[in-house]
Amino acid sequence: MFENSMWLLVVAGGPLILAILLAYALVTRRRRGPAERRESKQATERLYREEED
């Protein structure tokens, strides 16, 4: 009986934990605002220019 419940935990619990973690990541993901996107783009362009030199 213990083996059956252990397999149930592994087979059903694994995807359940994965779904919970995925939902948590989607909810807590912070989106960048326009100023942050602009600053990131400028920094990327500056790095590319420094690489060319």
N, CA, C and O atoms as a Tinker XYZ file with bonds, in Angstrom:
   212  protein
     1  N      0.818000   -1.205000    0.000000    73     2
     2  CA     0.000000    0.000000    0.000000    64     1     3
     3  C      0.861000    1.268000    0.000000    63     2     4     5
     4  O      0.550000    2.247000   -0.678000    81     3
     5  N      1.939000    1.226000    0.769000    73     3     6
     6  CA     2.822000    2.390000    0.841000    64     5     7
     7  C      3.438000    2.710000   -0.516000    63     6     8     9
     8  O      3.603000    3.876000   -0.875000    81     7
     9  N      3.778000    1.656000   -1.269000    73     7    10
    10  CA     4.390000    1.862000   -2.579000    64     9    11
    11  C      3.423000    2.566000   -3.538000    63    10    12    13
    12  O      3.836000    3.421000   -4.321000    81    11
    13  N      2.141000    2.205000   -3.475000    73    11    14
    14  CA     1.151000    2.830000   -4.340000    64    13    15
    15  C      0.982000    4.312000   -4.015000    63    14    16    17
    16  O      0.887000    5.147000   -4.915000    81    15
    17  N      0.946000    4.626000   -2.741000    73    15    18
    18  CA     0.785000    6.039000   -2.360000    64    17    19
    19  C      2.044000    6.830000   -2.701000    63    18    20    21
    20  O      1.964000    8.013000   -3.031000    81    19
    21  N      3.196000    6.186000   -2.624000    73    19    22
    22  CA     4.441000    6.867000   -2.982000    64    21    23
    23  C      4.445000    7.183000   -4.476000    63    22    24    25
    24  O      4.843000    8.280000   -4.867000    81    23
    25  N      4.010000    6.244000   -5.317000    73    23    26
    26  CA     3.949000    6.498000   -6.759000    64    25    27
    27  C      2.936000    7.590000   -7.081000    63    26    28    29
    28  O      3.161000    8.408000   -7.973000    81    27
    29  N      1.816000    7.605000   -6.352000    73    27    30
    30  CA     0.822000    8.665000   -6.540000    64    29    31
    31  C      1.440000   10.017000   -6.223000    63    30    32    33
    32  O      1.211000   10.989000   -6.944000    81    31
    33  N      2.214000   10.086000   -5.159000    73    31    34
    34  CA     2.886000   11.331000   -4.792000    64    33    35
    35  C      3.867000   11.762000   -5.880000    63    34    36    37
    36  O      3.930000   12.941000   -6.231000    81    35
    37  N      4.622000   10.820000   -6.405000    73    35    38
    38  CA     5.613000   11.139000   -7.439000    64    37    39
    39  C      4.936000   11.547000   -8.739000    63    38    40    41
    40  O      5.313000   12.550000   -9.345000    81    39
    41  N      3.941000   10.782000   -9.172000    73    39    42
    42  CA     3.312000   11.022000  -10.465000    64    41    43
    43  C      2.402000   12.246000  -10.442000    63    42    44    45
    44  O      2.386000   13.008000  -11.409000    81    43
    45  N      1.650000   12.454000   -9.375000    73    43    46
    46  CA     0.728000   13.587000   -9.307000    64    45    47
    47  C      1.374000   14.790000   -8.635000    63    46    48    49
    48  O      1.101000   15.929000   -9.014000    81    47
    49  N      2.215000   14.556000   -7.658000    73    47    50
    50  CA     2.820000   15.655000   -6.907000    64    49    51
    51  C      3.865000   16.415000   -7.696000    63    50    52    53
    52  O      3.964000   17.636000   -7.573000    81    51
    53  N      4.646000   15.718000   -8.502000    73    51    54
    54  CA     5.691000   16.383000   -9.284000    64    53    55
    55  C      5.130000   17.441000  -10.214000    63    54    56    57
    56  O      5.553000   18.595000  -10.145000    81    55
    57  N      4.193000   17.089000  -11.084000    73    55    58
    58  CA     3.609000   18.097000  -11.968000    64    57    59
    59  C      2.863000   19.200000  -11.202000    63    58    60    61
    60  O      2.834000   20.351000  -11.637000    81    59
    61  N      2.273000   18.846000  -10.081000    73    59    62
    62  CA     1.578000   19.850000   -9.276000    64    61    63
    63  C      2.561000   20.871000   -8.722000    63    62    64    65
    64  O      2.303000   22.074000   -8.773000    81    63
    65  N      3.675000   20.405000   -8.199000    73    63    66
    66  CA     4.702000   21.324000   -7.694000    64    65    67
    67  C      5.250000   22.173000   -8.834000    63    66    68    69
    68  O      5.453000   23.376000   -8.668000    81    67
    69  N      5.487000   21.568000   -9.973000    73    67    70
    70  CA     5.988000   22.306000  -11.126000    64    69    71
    71  C      4.995000   23.386000  -11.562000    63    70    72    73
    72  O      5.403000   24.504000  -11.877000    81    71
    73  N      3.712000   23.071000  -11.583000    73    71    74
    74  CA     2.685000   24.044000  -11.959000    64    73    75
    75  C      2.629000   25.192000  -10.960000    63    74    76    77
    76  O      2.473000   26.348000  -11.353000    81    75
    77  N      2.754000   24.884000   -9.684000    73    75    78
    78  CA     2.746000   25.929000   -8.659000    64    77    79
    79  C      3.944000   26.847000   -8.822000    63    78    80    81
    80  O      3.804000   28.067000   -8.737000    81    79
    81  N      5.115000   26.282000   -9.053000    73    79    82
    82  CA     6.313000   27.102000   -9.243000    64    81    83
    83  C      6.215000   27.965000  -10.499000    63    82    84    85
    84  O      6.638000   29.121000  -10.493000    81    83
    85  N      5.666000   27.414000  -11.564000    73    83    86
    86  CA     5.492000   28.168000  -12.797000    64    85    87
    87  C      4.517000   29.326000  -12.587000    63    86    88    89
    88  O      4.773000   30.440000  -13.046000    81    87
    89  N      3.418000   29.076000  -11.907000    73    87    90
    90  CA     2.451000   30.136000  -11.623000    64    89    91
    91  C      3.081000   31.216000  -10.749000    63    90    92    93
    92  O      2.854000   32.406000  -10.973000    81    91
    93  N      3.862000   30.814000   -9.766000    73    91    94
    94  CA     4.543000   31.784000   -8.892000    64    93    95
    95  C      5.499000   32.660000   -9.695000    63    94    96    97
    96  O      5.551000   33.874000   -9.498000    81    95
    97  N      6.252000   32.045000  -10.597000    73    95    98
    98  CA     7.204000   32.808000  -11.409000    64    97    99
    99  C      6.477000   33.797000  -12.311000    63    98   100   101
   100  O      6.935000   34.927000  -12.479000    81    99
   101  N      5.366000   33.395000  -12.886000    73    99   102
   102  CA     4.620000   34.298000  -13.762000    64   101   103
   103  C      3.995000   35.457000  -12.988000    63   102   104   105
   104  O      3.932000   36.575000  -13.498000    81   103
   105  N      3.540000   35.206000  -11.783000    73   103   106
   106  CA     2.897000   36.242000  -10.978000    64   105   107
   107  C      3.919000   37.236000  -10.453000    63   106   108   109
   108  O      3.646000   38.436000  -10.413000    81   107
   109  N      5.088000   36.761000  -10.052000    73   107   110
   110  CA     6.068000   37.646000   -9.427000    64   109   111
   111  C      7.040000   38.277000  -10.415000    63   110   112   113
   112  O      7.870000   39.098000  -10.023000    81   111
   113  N      6.952000   37.911000  -11.676000    73   111   114
   114  CA     7.871000   38.485000  -12.668000    64   113   115
   115  C      7.613000   39.972000  -12.807000    63   114   116   117
   116  O      6.480000   40.402000  -13.024000    81   115
   117  N      8.665000   40.743000  -12.680000    73   115   118
   118  CA     8.538000   42.187000  -12.748000    64   117   119
   119  C      8.802000   42.643000  -14.180000    63   118   120   121
   120  O      9.788000   42.249000  -14.803000    81   119
   121  N      7.916000   43.468000  -14.676000    73   119   122
   122  CA     8.086000   43.994000  -16.038000    64   121   123
   123  C      8.816000   45.332000  -15.972000    63   122   124   125
   124  O      8.615000   46.124000  -15.051000    81   123
   125  N      9.661000   45.562000  -16.962000    73   123   126
   126  CA    10.418000   46.810000  -16.993000    64   125   127
   127  C      9.567000   47.916000  -17.597000    63   126   128   129
   128  O      8.785000   47.690000  -18.520000    81   127
   129  N      9.737000   49.109000  -17.057000    73   127   130
   130  CA     9.032000   50.264000  -17.572000    64   129   131
   131  C      9.759000   50.847000  -18.769000    63   130   132   133
   132  O     10.834000   50.372000  -19.135000    81   131
   133  N      9.179000   51.882000  -19.386000    73   131   134
   134  CA     9.800000   52.481000  -20.572000    64   133   135
   135  C     11.191000   53.053000  -20.288000    63   134   136   137
   136  O     12.089000   52.925000  -21.121000    81   135
   137  N     11.379000   53.672000  -19.138000    73   135   138
   138  CA    12.686000   54.253000  -18.818000    64   137   139
   139  C     13.741000   53.162000  -18.673000    63   138   140   141
   140  O     14.868000   53.325000  -19.139000    81   139
   141  N     13.386000   52.052000  -18.032000    73   139   142
   142  CA    14.336000   50.950000  -17.867000    64   141   143
   143  C     14.676000   50.298000  -19.207000    63   142   144   145
   144  O     15.828000   49.939000  -19.454000    81   143
   145  N     13.680000   50.148000  -20.062000    73   143   146
   146  CA    13.945000   49.580000  -21.396000    64   145   147
   147  C     14.870000   50.486000  -22.198000    63   146   148   149
   148  O     15.795000   50.015000  -22.858000    81   147
   149  N     14.613000   51.790000  -22.136000    73   147   150
   150  CA    15.438000   52.742000  -22.866000    64   149   151
   151  C     16.877000   52.716000  -22.342000    63   150   152   153
   152  O     17.827000   52.723000  -23.126000    81   151
   153  N     17.033000   52.686000  -21.023000    73   151   154
   154  CA    18.367000   52.655000  -20.419000    64   153   155
   155  C     19.107000   51.375000  -20.799000    63   154   156   157
   156  O     20.308000   51.405000  -21.067000    81   155
   157  N     18.394000   50.259000  -20.823000    73   155   158
   158  CA    18.997000   48.987000  -21.205000    64   157   159
   159  C     19.451000   49.011000  -22.660000    63   158   160   161
   160  O     20.533000   48.524000  -22.988000    81   159
   161  N     18.623000   49.576000  -23.527000    73   159   162
   162  CA    18.979000   49.661000  -24.945000    64   161   163
   163  C     20.214000   50.541000  -25.145000    63   162   164   165
   164  O     21.100000   50.209000  -25.933000    81   163
   165  N     20.265000   51.663000  -24.427000    73   163   166
   166  CA    21.422000   52.552000  -24.542000    64   165   167
   167  C     22.692000   51.869000  -24.042000    63   166   168   169
   168  O     23.754000   52.015000  -24.647000    81   167
   169  N     22.590000   51.131000  -22.948000    73   167   170
   170  CA    23.756000   50.427000  -22.413000    64   169   171
   171  C     24.231000   49.350000  -23.383000    63   170   172   173
   172  O     25.435000   49.154000  -23.550000    81   171
   173  N     23.302000   48.657000  -24.019000    73   171   174
   174  CA    23.667000   47.635000  -24.999000    64   173   175
   175  C     24.379000   48.263000  -26.188000    63   174   176   177
   176  O     25.399000   47.749000  -26.647000    81   175
   177  N     23.848000   49.366000  -26.682000    73   175   178
   178  CA    24.485000   50.051000  -27.808000    64   177   179
   179  C     25.877000   50.547000  -27.422000    63   178   180   181
   180  O     26.802000   50.481000  -28.231000    81   179
   181  N     26.035000   51.047000  -26.186000    73   179   182
   182  CA    27.344000   51.519000  -25.730000    64   181   183
   183  C     28.338000   50.363000  -25.682000    63   182   184   185
   184  O     29.495000   50.528000  -26.068000    81   183
   185  N     27.903000   49.199000  -25.213000    73   183   186
   186  CA    28.796000   48.044000  -25.165000    64   185   187
   187  C     29.220000   47.598000  -26.563000    63   186   188   189
   188  O     30.379000   47.245000  -26.780000    81   187
   189  N     28.279000   47.614000  -27.513000    73   187   190
   190  CA    28.631000   47.248000  -28.889000    64   189   191
   191  C     29.648000   48.232000  -29.474000    63   190   192   193
   192  O     30.575000   47.825000  -30.176000    81   191
   193  N     29.475000   49.518000  -29.187000    73   191   194
   194  CA    30.435000   50.524000  -29.691000    64   193   195
   195  C     31.805000   50.307000  -29.073000    63   194   196   197
   196  O     32.818000   50.426000  -29.763000    81   195
   197  N     31.857000   49.985000  -27.758000    73   195   198
   198  CA    33.139000   49.749000  -27.099000    64   197   199
   199  C     33.813000   48.511000  -27.675000    63   198   200   201
   200  O     35.038000   48.479000  -27.786000    81   199
   201  N     33.049000   47.498000  -28.039000    73   199   202
   202  CA    33.610000   46.291000  -28.618000    64   201   203
   203  C     34.231000   46.578000  -29.984000    63   202   204   205
   204  O     35.253000   45.987000  -30.333000    81   203
   205  N     33.629000   47.470000  -30.752000    73   203   206
   206  CA    34.135000   47.784000  -32.088000    64   205   207
   207  C     35.471000   48.522000  -32.024000    63   206   208   209
   208  O     36.304000   48.393000  -32.921000    81   207
   209  N     35.663000   49.287000  -30.968000    73   207   210
   210  CA    36.915000   50.081000  -30.850000    64   209   211
   211  C     38.105000   49.237000  -30.494000    63   210   212
   212  O     39.213000   49.757000  -30.362000    81   211
